């Protein structure tokens, strides 16, 4: 039997593996730890029961696009919805990347940008972030001048580090290049007011902003992402998208969530408060371990998303980040995300901000692990 040959450049590509396990406390995937308010979910169930599941969904989700357009004070023609933000990321690189073109990537950041560049044969030019994970603005502006660059991705807040990009800098970047500037704001609801780059979309024909309902709006299981873009860009993305990629069920539940957005926004406010408390507890733990070990063992990083990054100094604490990750999972049944093998993130674990109770149990577990009860 002859085995079909995969493209040579993809022969060693590994499947995306988020390392999900059955645990008591899930703090790995940056989901909304409180979930959907029961009243909103009951309304969604009622609407879902009326969906004609034997019919194809409306291909461009006009009602959902209308609700999103109203939310952002743009026209429905400026909105494209997708099966999660990942579909849009792939379609953008499909449309604006390709052979002879390049993507500028601000590492360390979301791994899918580089993955989709590989799939679409798009060259990647790195503009590495500073040691505190802020955007290196000079390096990014320089990289943007490469004649092959057709797409620049700036993540704000950045995943997995939580840093914001300054909208004034993004505007300067857009003015300096003819490339498409994509601002990925998947975690934007957790960031301070005024930090979004959505207002730039109406002023520049090369700026678009990605958003999602997966995080703050508790729809990770429904897979609903969207982009706010100048109409010519939106038209391109509508043309290259897969037909019927957003199901009738997903469109329906997303519509309900947007109609009750104020109730989800209250939960977002609570998560932001929990983030501040969790960071304070991590900083106290870092101080206590410094006293215990005589040197800095733990370094928490501030974040404007619904997660916090913690660096573990192996030569001080005597444990690697992987050790701590496995102890949390196996002994305490708490799953966090291990980024310690990612370039630029050595020794780092990422903690999704949970409920007060979940965060408290995480801190108690860490205190026991590092001997600071």
N, C-alpha and C positions, 0 to 999 in steps of 0.2 A: 504494500500500500504506500502511495506517495503522500507525504505530509506537506500541506501547504506551507509556504515559507512566509514568515512574518518579515516586515521591513527590517533590514539589518540594523538600523539605528534604534529599533525598539525591541530588539531580541532580549535584552537584559532588563527591560523595564519591569519594576516590581509593582504589584497592586497596592493601592492606598490602604494602609492598615492603621486605623486609629486606636488599636489595642483596647477595644471594648471588652469588659468582663462583667460578670454578674457580681455586683457588690452592694453593700448596704447604703453607701453614700457615693453618688456619682458627681465628681468635681473635675471631670476631664475634658468635656466637650463644649464648654461655654454655653450650655443650654440655660434657659430660665428655670432656676431651681424651685421657684414657687409654682410653676405650671399655670395653666389657664384658670381664671376665676370660674367657679362652678356655674354661675348664672350665665356667663358668656358661652361656656361649653354646652349648656342645655339649649340655648338658642341655636347654636351651631348644629347640634344633633337634630333639632326640629327642622332646620332648613335642609340638612343633608338627606333627611327622609323623603323629601319632595324632589330630589334630583332624579332626572330621567337617565339612569345609568346606562341604558341601551343606546343613548345618543352620544355623538361626539361632542366634546366641549366646544364652546365658542373659541375659535382659534386665537384671536388676539385679546380675549378677556376684556371686552369693552367696558363693562360695568366696574370691574376691579380697577382698570386703568383710570376710569373717571373718578373713583374714590381717592386713588393715589394722587391724581392731578389736583384734586381739591385740597388734599392735605398739604401739598407743596406749592400751591398757587401757580401751577403751570398748566399747559394744555395737555389733554390726553395723548396728543400726538408726540409729546415729549417723554412718554412713559412706555417702557417695554417690560413685560413680566416674563418670568422664566421658572423652570423647574429648579429652584434654588439659585443662589448667586453663582454657583459653580458653572451652570450652563451658560450664563451670560459671560463669565470670564473666558470660557472656551470659545464662545462665538465671537467675542471681541478680538481674541488673538487669531482666530480663523480669518476674520474679515480684515484686520489691520496689520497682521503679522505675515508670516510666510517666508519662503526663500528670498534672500537678498534684503530682508528687513530685520530690524532689531527691536527688542524690548529692553527698556531700562528698568532694573529691579533693585529695590533698596533693601538689601539683605542686612540682618536676618528678618524674614517676613513670611507671609503665608506661602507654603510650598507649592501650591497649585499654579502660581504664575509661571514658575520655571518648568513645571510638568507640562502645562499646556503649550508652552513655547517649544518644548521638545516634540510634542505631538504634531504641532503645526509647522515644524521646521523653521522656527523663528530664532534668530540669534539672540543671546542674552548678554547685555552689558550691565555689569554690577556697579552700583554706586553705594558701597557699604556704609552703614550707619555709624555714628559715633559710638564710643564705648558705653555711653549711657543709653544707647539705642535711639537717640534723636536723629532725625533726618540730617545727613551731611549735605547742607544746601549747596555749598560750593561744588562738591563732587557731583551732585545731581545736575546742576546747571551745566557743568562741563560735559558730562556724559550725554546730555540732551542735544548737544551740538554735533554729535556724530551723524554724518549724512545718511547712515542706514537706519537711524532711529525713526520708527513710525508709531511707537506706543510707549508711554511712560506710566507706570503704576505707582501710586502713592497711597499707602494704607493708613487711614486715620479714623479711630485709634488703630495703631499697628497690632497685628496679630503675629506673634504671641507676646509682645512686650508692652502694649498699652499706650505707647507714645502718640501724641497728636502731631499732625503737620499744621503749620501756620497757614490759614487761608490766604494771607497776604503773600506768602512765599509761593503758594500754588498759583496765584494770579500772576506773579512775576515769571514763574516757570512757563505758564501758558503763553505769555507775551513773548517769550524768548524762543519758542519752537513752533514748527508747523505740525509736530506730532500730536496724536491724540493723547490727552492727559486724563487718565482714569483715576478717580479718587474712590477707593474702596472704603465705604463707611458702614460696613456691616455691623459695627458696634457703636454707631454714632449716637444712638439713643442714650447711652450711658455717659456721654461726654458733655462738657459744659455748654450752655447756651452760647451761640455765636461762633462755635468752632466748626460748623459744617461748611462745606464748599458748594452746597447746592445753589446759593445765589450767583455763583460764577457761571453757571450753565447758561443763563439768559444773556450774559455779557460776552461770552467767548464761544466761538463755534468749534473749539477743540477741547472742551472740558465736559466730562460726564461724571456722574456720581452713582456708584452702586450702593444699594441698600438691600435689606432682607427683613422678612418677618420671622426668621428662625430664632433670633436671639431674644430681644426685648419682648417680642410679641408671642413668644412661647409656641411657635409653629415649626420647630425643627423637624418634626415628623411629617409635616405637610409639604415641605420643600417649596417655598415661595420666595423668590428673589425678584428684584426689579431694578431698573436703571432709569435715571433722570438724565436726559441727553438732548442736545440740539436735534431738531427734527431730521436733518440729513443723516445724522448718526443713528438715530432711532429707526429710520427707514431701512438702513443697511442691516441692522440687527434683526429687524422683522423679516427681512428677505432671507437671511442665512439660518434662521432658527429652525429647529425640527418642528414639523406640523403637530399640533395638538399636544405640545409638551407639558402644558399645565392642565391637569385634569379638571373636570367639572367639580369634583369633590374638593380639590384644593382651592379652586376659585371661590367656591361657596363659603368655605370656612374662613378664608382670608377676608372676604367681604364682611362677614360677621365681626371679625376681630377689628377691622378698621372702623366699623360703625360703633364699636365699644372701646375705642382706643384709649379713652380717658381712664378706664378701669385698669388697663394694662400699664398705662403711664404711672399710676400710683405704685405698682409693683416695681417698676424701674427705679422710682425714687427710693423705695425701700432697699433695693439692691445696691444703689449708690451709697446709701448710708451704711449698709453692711460692708461694702468695700472699704470704706474709711476705717471702720472698726477693725476689720481683718488686717489691714495694713498696720494699724497701731499695735495690734497684738503681735504681728510678725516682727515689727521693729523692737518691741520689748523683748521678744524671744531672742533676737539677734544680740541685744545688749546683754541679756543674761548668759548666753553662750560665750560671748566675748569675755565676760568675767570668769566663767568656768574654765575656758580653754586658754585664756591669756592672749587670744588673737581673734580676728574676725572669722567666724565660722559660717555665718549666714548673712546674705545681702538681699533684702527685699527691694523690689523696684516699684516706684509709684506707677499707677495705671489710671487711664481714663476709660477703660472698658469694664467688662464684668468678669475680669480675671486679674490675677497678680502673679508676677514672676518672682521666683526665689532662687538665688544662686547659693549652692552649697560648696564650701571650700574643703575638698577632700583631705588635703594635707593638714588641716586643722582639726576637723571633726572626726577624722578616721573612717568616715563613711562616704561613699560616692552618692551622687544624686540617684543613681539606679538602685543602690541599696535602700535608700529611704523610700523611693517609689514602691519597691517590692514589699518592704515592711508595712507601709501604709495599706497596700492592697491585701496582703496575705494575713497580717495580724489584726488590722483594724477594719478591714473591708471598706477602705476609702480609696477610690481611684482618682488619681490626679494625672496630669500629662507630663511625660518625661521628654524633655528636649535636649538632654545632656549630650547626645551624639550629633546634634545639629551644629553646623559651622557657625561660630560666633556665639553659641549659647551653651558652651561647656559648663557642666555642673548645674544646669537650670531645670527646675520644675515649674510648671504653670498650674495655679489653683483657680478653678472657677469659683466665683463668689457664690456661696450658697445661702441658705437661710441662716438666721442667727444660731440656731441649734447645730446645724451642720458645720458652720465655721468654728463654733466652740469645740466640737468634737475633733475637728482637724487640729486645732491649736493644742488641745490636750494630748493628742497622739504625738505631735511633734515634740512637745515638752518631754514626754516620756522617752521618746527615741533619743533625744539629745541630753537626757539626764538633767533637765531643768524643771522638775515638778514643782 
